[in-house]
Amino acid sequence: MNLISTQTPTAELQALDAAHHMHPFTDAEGLEAKGARVITRAEGVWLQDSEGHRILDGMAGLWCMNIGYGRDSLAEVAARQMKELPYYNTFFQTTHVPVIALSAKLAELAPGDLNNVFFASSGSEANDTNLRLVRRYWQCKGQPERRIVIGRKNGYHGSTMAGASLGGMGGMHVHGGGIIDGIEHINQPNWWSDGGDMSPEDFGLARAKELEDKILEVGPENVAAFIGEPVQGAGGVIVAPDTYWPEIQRIVDKYGILLIADEVICGFGRTGEWFGSTTVGIKPDIMTIAKGLSSGYIPIGGSIVSDEIAQTVGAQGDFNHGYTYSGHPVAAAVALENLRIMEEENLVSYVKNDIGPYLAEKWHSLADHPMVGETKIVGLMASLALTPNKETRASFASDEGTIGFMTRERCFANDLIMRHVGDRMIIAPPLVITREEVDELIVRARKSLDEAYEQVKEQGLFVAK
Ligand SMILES: *Cc1c(COP(=O)(O)O)cnc(C)c1O
């Protein structure tokens, strides 16, 4: 076989990719016919592909590239750490300097008594840890029957068995034969699609109340924890009404149930605070972290755990759980450098006080587009609902996602990465995006919406269900 490089012709790369690479969440045959887009370089918020297109990455990779592409110091830190100590484990009473420093830093950044970190290499793995950890906690408390964890439909907690089971994506539950036992789901707080005639405030309370109903249905003495994303990401950037989270907090407190905030997207500045829990005003017992922790430069995730849980579990011998790469020294060193840059450049405050409000104003201006219903944004994660009727909040008569997909294809054609979830369009750009780049993002988004709207009308698809 010839040496493969970025100089290899695109068609040849695509053929090899189709022959040997299984893509996540992808229709392989469909992709083979079309050929995958080959990304070769990136700088700041800009990607470059093998055909020389310069693409504005409105999704920060997969919600992770918080500090932007092309930061040399992360590469330098990784190289230095690889030379000094490329690997050692943290099992069997050993540790190393990068994992000590990162744990202490995370304890400092995390709110309240979340002072203890159990490391993994991804968000999914961290949620696996959480499922076992909360069940172990209740065993240690002498209440082993508390093993049910309640999540939400259309929530996303990863793709391992535990991650997919805690999440509420029906399509994922079907592939692989069901979910782990002892996991229940309640409805999501999506007012636009499910709110009917209720005010957002009443709807938020009603959806939170479903948690209490579910707890009473299965028996409070059997419930270990509730898990949710402060703002649902992969589900379509669903922002709960203001009434929702205070009511959830009240309910978990009332029944003494642990609260797990999945901060994999919301953490590390995405919502304008270090953690989304602060933004929505909740006090979790465990936070899941990954993605922005290293800005995607290297795989690392983890669980930040309260003193109460860590001490209770720690006082009862081994917790029989861990990964070869828990607290990997190179990953820990890179994550630390990422956090150092975030602090040095005041990126969290930049999102909260500067670029977040700037993007919000521009994003909401898209609401005058004939195909756009609600526009939602928290920090630098935003969504808009496509609809054939803004007044009734109708969905399209065509299969869910048809119009969203058509719009996303126009975005790709206009060198903008904006994703669709069903018929919602979503963005989550790198936190370092400038005002000029936001302007460019909005120009390309509007152009793509215009083109999609023309297509939708031409094909007779601008029709309500
Ligand atoms: C991406 C994501 C995960 C899974 O993280 P991976 O690193 O892909 O395993 C879990 N929870 C949320 C909220 C996510 O967005």
The ligand as an ORCA input file, in Angstrom:
! r2SCAN-3c Opt
* xyz 0 1
  C     -20.819     13.843     24.528
  C     -21.579     13.613     25.765
  C     -21.372     12.483     26.556
  C     -20.478     11.353     26.124
  O     -19.147     11.730     26.062
  P     -18.143     10.845     25.172
  O     -16.821     11.479     25.459
  O     -18.603     10.944     23.757
  O     -18.222      9.461     25.681
  C     -22.039     12.377     27.762
  N     -22.872     13.335     28.157
  C     -23.106     14.435     27.431
  C     -24.029     15.485     27.954
  C     -22.485     14.600     26.197
  O     -22.753     15.658     25.449
*
